[in-house]
Amino acid sequence: MANRRHASLTHWATTHRKTVFWGLGLLTLAFTALLPLIQIDTDPENMLPADNPDRVFHNQVQERFNMHDTLVVGMVHPEGIYQPRLLADLHSVTRYAEQLEGVITPDVMSLASVDNITQGEQNTLRFEWMMRTPPESAEQAQRIRTQVENLPLLYDTLVSTDGKAASVYIPIEDKNQSYALSRQIQRHIDTLDSEAEWHLTGLPVAEDRFGHEMFVQMGISAPLAGLMIFLLLWVFFRNIPFILSPMIVALATVLITMGALIGAGFTVHIMSSMIAIFLMPIAVVDSVHILSEFADRYRRGASAKAVVTEVMSHLFKPMLLTSITSAVGFFSLMLTPIPPVQVFGFFVGLGILLAFAITIVVIPTYLTSLNPQTLDRMVERLPEEGKTKLAGALIALGRGARVRARLWLLGFATVFALSVWGITQIQINDNPVRWFKADHELRVADRTLNDHFAGTYDAYLVFDSDTAPAQQAGSVLEEVLASGKLSEEHQQWLAGQRQQLAGERSLSDLVLALDDRLFDAAGQDVRVLEAVLEDLEQIQSRGQTFLQPDILAYLGRLETHLVDSGLVGKSNSLADVVKTVNRELRSGDAKDFQLPNSANGVSQTLLQYQSSHRPQDLWHFVTPDYRSSLIWLQLTSGDNQHMSAVVEAVERYVQSHPLPEELTLQWAGKSYLNVVWQSEMVEGMATSLLSAFVIVLVMMVLLFRSLWFGLISMLPLTLTITAIYGLIGWIGKDYDMPIAVLSALTLGLSIDFAIHFVERARATVRETGNWSETLDVMFREPARAIARNAVVIAVGFTPLLLAPLVPYITVGAFLASIMALSALVTLILLPVVMTLLRRPLFGLREANATPTSSAQQNRSTTL
């Protein structure tokens, strides 16, 4: 039935050549026209769904504490930065950054934009600009050094402890502007002719810069991959017109698939940017099988249509099966909880099926449209069948697999065992900054600034109070209203206040309103309302959790523990603000760097702090109702392992030192979000890989109608996956985003070769009835087609090795390894296993025997 269908399709395609070519051309143009609608998204935060609880909380924290993504500009000089000329450069960069559109000017932090806090008169504070104008002498520069080293909030954040580096923190409105803003700042730095080294870093810069270079790389690597494939096909077939058809298929597949993705409204993310590079080599797989067998079968003067029809009769079923299973491997990525990975998996799977559909229609049509003289010249230029180095190597490989079957099997079992051990050594880790090569300016900036400072990576420990002062106040009002002690006028007024409190009115507003109401009261009403006011003020005081010294002391102890652990470079919190102000209000000496004894004392320090030039800085650490606060952690690394270690350290501390009863703790910050999506991706990839493995196994059993053949066809896939991931563990390569995605590609392509080998071996056994003769046949044309495909795909990805982006290099290196290993395993392991199991598989007792009976032969091929 399948043979008749594909024969009819081949006949129709080869007799309606203009329709086929025009149809493909118009379809490609239609989808290509959608490419200008492209929308780019390089934010790793979008690895998580919009409704992910951690992502939702992170965004709420940013809004609640008025936080923004930040660029970090660093200035480094080996002789120290406290020199008038260098501080003038720092001042210039700060002022330039402040006037840029897209910068949150009031929140820019550098020596040129922060306050020095000193004692004033009569228990007050004096707030003076640290460096409103650049110093004119070395003495003034040293005075700035003394001042900043006395302020824990600034020291080791804006200036390094060794005095050799200074930084400018530049918060921005939109992280998608970070690359453009960093380029503007860099151009200004270049005009300074500064003696210092300047560096720009920060996760927003890394992410946006990666997006910029990602699309440059996509525009380079995909055409280069096509060129490499074209040159390799020419080496194989020595005829340019003959090898144009696979390139047509690949180009059409890439353009239609990318057009469909963009036209459907999906943004092109870091993951989907690789679709074109993935599809370019994969799309030619079936074409190479057809061209390879066509070239082997075609003879001078033969009918191209007859030859291509015969070729399609052999290859249609294995090509269909390999396309379906490869697509299933990528479709399995839709089981992950990572939206960009889902989009990537769906459209690569769709592209594979599209490539198959185009191949079975266009390739036969194209081959039959070639001039007979072109085909004759191709035959003349090709070396005699079996005389090439590749053919000789494959024949020797087949002979070795047959003669030393048990030895080979022992070798593969050893590789499998070592690979399983390697898998246990894999460490999950990622960091967007490490997506660039070690000598990239961003990596250099990252290393340099994190060597000098407490850290340029942020994480936030957010504390919330679960007390409910509004409910407690409401209960007080209800009790008073129920007592009937107020006059009717004040009773109605208080009832109205109770109703407003149940809505959006704050307790602070109610206290102020009640205080004003007392001026209109008399007699018993005054006494009742004064009692209510006292109760509400007490509730308000208790409800302002982060004015309580014992709560702030707990935050301080947790900070000290984290810094002492060596995992955190520095931390800042409301406790540090209060201690610093309290010290200056008292003596200015280190002995008074402590918390006040009462909530009122804490409140007074914060009122003093709000007299500074930057009062808004307070609300980065605490909310105006004093019921939420955070600790800002500075980390010297953005690696997931580092952030995970910090999270574990906090968990251990909280277990041994429980949170105050009214507090809850949650994490926020980009460094933490990276841990979350990495964790979900790993779990999702494991689920998708296992699910796809089971689905493919069931498909193999059903399609081959044999449990034995279904299991055997999975052997190359199983060994390739374990070997590749075992290698990752052995060499110490971190399990990151591109490595995780390669699991789907390994599954999809490793089964490809096995299907072709098993299907052709079964057909050949039915024709020869002899296993030895079958192996001889299999290591001629079928093995050459598999080897050519492996080489074509592997070489097609080699341009990625020259990319400046580590994920592209990783994909290129491991894809080449996957293709080489899966082809080698298929051509060695399958013959070995089939030789040892020839009796249950084919009913053959000896390697050169015919089937023991027709009944056995039929049973073996129809189970």
Buried (B, 14 or more C-beta within 10 A) or exposed (E): EEEEEBBEBBEBBBEBBEEBBEEBEEBBEEBBEBEEEBEBBBBBBBBBBEEBEBBEBBBBBBEBBBBBBBBBBBBBBEEBBBBBBBBBBBBBBBBBBBEBEBBBEBBBBBBBBBBBBBBBEEEEBBBEEBBEEBBEEEEBBBBBBEBBBBBBBBBBBBBBEEBBBBBBBBBBEEBBBBBBBBEBBBEBBEEBEBEBBBBBBBBBBBBBBBBBBBBEBBEBBBBBBBEBBBEBBEEBBBBEBBBBBBBBBBBBBBBBBBBBBBBEEBBBBBBBBBBBBBBBBBBBBBBBBBBBBBBBBBEEEBEBBEBBBBBBBBBBBBBBBBBBBBBBBBBBBBBBBBBBBBBBBBBBBBBBBBBBEBBBBBBBBBBBBBEEEEBBBBBEEBEEEEEBEBBEEBBEBBBBBBEBBEEBBEBBEEBBEBBBEBBEEBBBBBBBBBBBEEEBEBBBBBBBBBEBBBBBBBBBBBBBBEBEBBEBBBEBBEEBBEEEBBBEEBBEBBBEBBEBBEEEBBBBEBBEBBBEBBEEBEEEBBEBBBEBBEBBBEBBBBBBBBBBBEBBBBBBEBBEBBBEBEBBBBBBBBBBBBBBBBBBBBEBEEEEBBBBEEBEBBBBBBEBBEEBBBEEBBEBBBBEBBBBBBBBBBBBBBBBBBBBBBBEBBEEBEEEEEBBEBBEBBBBBBBBBBBBBBBBBBEBBBBBBEEBBEBBBEBBBEBBEBEBBBBBBBBBBBBBBBBBBBBBBBEEBBBBBBBBBBBBBBBBBBBBBBBBBBBBBBBBBBEBBBBBBBBBBBBBBBBBBBBBBBBBBBBBBBBBBEBBBBBBBBBBBBBBBBBBBBBBBBBBBBBBBBBBBBBBBBBBEEBEBBBEEEEBBEBBBEB
